[in-house]
């Protein structure tokens, strides 16, 4: 067996792949957080719970309605996105005039409620979700066996991230969005319905979280707390990247996933904490984050 | 400040007389959490800094105090002192990193740092992992007073709680506290007036960490247990909830909030996952309609600060 730095290549590439997968989820989730933060100025603490809801929605669609993975990929984000729209209309919309911290507290409370309800209903143990047939199995690349589903997750989430970037940076809709981020009053004066845009943006961000949840369902077990700890790591990712740029949060997400994977190979004890340590270092050197604009 | 003196005397009277009616261990728990919440409130209520990672100070102090008392055989006063010392060091390190950003970022950073401390506690050998440190001896205070007697322990906890409470009161009403409030209201203005705001914020952060550590170290001796529960992010959330329910930025709010939340957790304990749901609902209600909290509402009714 070949080795690199005393580590079997098989294990190295295996961990790198896991790192890339985690990175895909970090990227998708931090992207959603950044999009929401840009327009609403709220850090969506419910994001982890909404990611979990996406996975559960996929499970429900399969087991109650017989709709498979591909349908779930389409339908689950819409369903969860609609719950997001309801939350925004009923609750978040009342907080925009207050300190942004209240938004954080409200969404934290909502996360507790959602996770508590799912835990009450399904217990803490996870539910299995099968890998769709079309993506089952793997290909032998010579140096490692690549499970097709995992490759799909990386490629698809990258595509979703790039599509989001394209919409926000290159289309007319995106230009409205960016303008409203800068100065909502002025955009309203031009006749754009900003409150509706805010609502839909929140729904979209939440939908991204749910999409990540659907993709995660066949890899991790579907459980009520699957997003609870993840969201804290994603917060650290967001702090490292800074929320200034869309591409920034995508790049940071993937990069940190890879670094985490490498740490698992070379110094497994630190694999849980490496992202937080990087966050601390980045804050000391560049407080506004790698891609954030200094204020 | 006459009415605050009356409120303080009422509070002292309550905690002094309540053990006749109410289970003392419950009251000691309330006092430990009240001190914890007061320490947290010092940051958010007066400095405008929302720490979402205060469990790290409570938890790590608990471990240190338990380890010192059980393994090193420290007297309780030194065990607690060691716990506070470590909380101060941790507060200094975390504070130096966290105060580099404000507002929402500050909350996210403290949360992430606390998660790092949590993973450290999961892995470090001396914390006992999932079991925690159990059967911690309460020992003899100054080598004289036997703390395994409930009465003695109760008096000690009451003294620590009141001491911490008065210290916070003093700090908040000192020139230092005024500057802190100025930073909360308008930081650029405070800077332009010549205040080194980072130093003030760091000092407030360390002080808050020290008092949270005092609460954690004491709590470990009261329950003779230090466990992962106290370092977990849910604990950071709970202290936010206590302070929010009682009233952010009020002197007595955190105490009232701690009483409410601890009592609720006690009565709902057998309901399992519903506790989280109820806590979440209280969060949502407080944020949407009840932002001043119990004591804040009372104060605005009496038209006097409490």
HADDOCK unambig.tbl for C-alpha pairs under 7 A between the chains (distance, minus, plus):
assign (segid A and resid 101 and name CA) (segid B and resid 103 and name CA) 6.98 0.50 0.50
assign (segid A and resid 101 and name CA) (segid B and resid 104 and name CA) 6.20 0.50 0.50
assign (segid A and resid 102 and name CA) (segid B and resid 287 and name CA) 6.31 0.50 0.50
assign (segid A and resid 106 and name CA) (segid B and resid 283 and name CA) 6.41 0.50 0.50
assign (segid A and resid 106 and name CA) (segid B and resid 284 and name CA) 5.27 0.50 0.50
assign (segid A and resid 106 and name CA) (segid B and resid 287 and name CA) 6.05 0.50 0.50
assign (segid A and resid 109 and name CA) (segid B and resid 280 and name CA) 4.01 0.50 0.50
assign (segid A and resid 109 and name CA) (segid B and resid 281 and name CA) 6.49 0.50 0.50
assign (segid A and resid 109 and name CA) (segid B and resid 283 and name CA) 4.96 0.50 0.50
assign (segid A and resid 109 and name CA) (segid B and resid 284 and name CA) 5.58 0.50 0.50
assign (segid A and resid 110 and name CA) (segid B and resid 280 and name CA) 5.88 0.50 0.50
assign (segid A and resid 110 and name CA) (segid B and resid 284 and name CA) 6.85 0.50 0.50
assign (segid A and resid 112 and name CA) (segid B and resid 276 and name CA) 5.72 0.50 0.50
assign (segid A and resid 112 and name CA) (segid B and resid 277 and name CA) 5.95 0.50 0.50
assign (segid A and resid 112 and name CA) (segid B and resid 280 and name CA) 4.89 0.50 0.50
assign (segid A and resid 113 and name CA) (segid B and resid 276 and name CA) 6.43 0.50 0.50
assign (segid A and resid 113 and name CA) (segid B and resid 277 and name CA) 4.22 0.50 0.50
assign (segid A and resid 113 and name CA) (segid B and resid 280 and name CA) 4.85 0.50 0.50
assign (segid A and resid 113 and name CA) (segid B and resid 281 and name CA) 6.53 0.50 0.50
assign (segid A and resid 116 and name CA) (segid B and resid 273 and name CA) 5.28 0.50 0.50
assign (segid A and resid 116 and name CA) (segid B and resid 274 and name CA) 6.27 0.50 0.50
assign (segid A and resid 116 and name CA) (segid B and resid 276 and name CA) 5.36 0.50 0.50
assign (segid A and resid 116 and name CA) (segid B and resid 277 and name CA) 5.01 0.50 0.50
assign (segid A and resid 117 and name CA) (segid B and resid 277 and name CA) 6.51 0.50 0.50
assign (segid A and resid 119 and name CA) (segid B and resid 273 and name CA) 6.27 0.50 0.50
assign (segid A and resid 120 and name CA) (segid B and resid 273 and name CA) 5.38 0.50 0.50
assign (segid A and resid 232 and name CA) (segid B and resid 112 and name CA) 6.06 0.50 0.50
assign (segid A and resid 233 and name CA) (segid B and resid 112 and name CA) 6.97 0.50 0.50
assign (segid A and resid 235 and name CA) (segid B and resid 108 and name CA) 6.01 0.50 0.50
assign (segid A and resid 236 and name CA) (segid B and resid 109 and name CA) 6.84 0.50 0.50
assign (segid A and resid 236 and name CA) (segid B and resid 112 and name CA) 5.96 0.50 0.50
assign (segid A and resid 239 and name CA) (segid B and resid 105 and name CA) 6.98 0.50 0.50
assign (segid A and resid 272 and name CA) (segid B and resid 119 and name CA) 6.83 0.50 0.50
assign (segid A and resid 273 and name CA) (segid B and resid 116 and name CA) 5.49 0.50 0.50
assign (segid A and resid 273 and name CA) (segid B and resid 119 and name CA) 6.93 0.50 0.50
assign (segid A and resid 276 and name CA) (segid B and resid 112 and name CA) 6.21 0.50 0.50
assign (segid A and resid 276 and name CA) (segid B and resid 113 and name CA) 6.51 0.50 0.50
assign (segid A and resid 276 and name CA) (segid B and resid 116 and name CA) 6.27 0.50 0.50
assign (segid A and resid 280 and name CA) (segid B and resid 97 and name CA) 6.23 0.50 0.50
assign (segid A and resid 283 and name CA) (segid B and resid 97 and name CA) 6.40 0.50 0.50
assign (segid A and resid 283 and name CA) (segid B and resid 100 and name CA) 6.96 0.50 0.50
assign (segid A and resid 284 and name CA) (segid B and resid 97 and name CA) 6.41 0.50 0.50
assign (segid A and resid 287 and name CA) (segid B and resid 100 and name CA) 6.07 0.50 0.50
assign (segid A and resid 287 and name CA) (segid B and resid 101 and name CA) 6.71 0.50 0.50
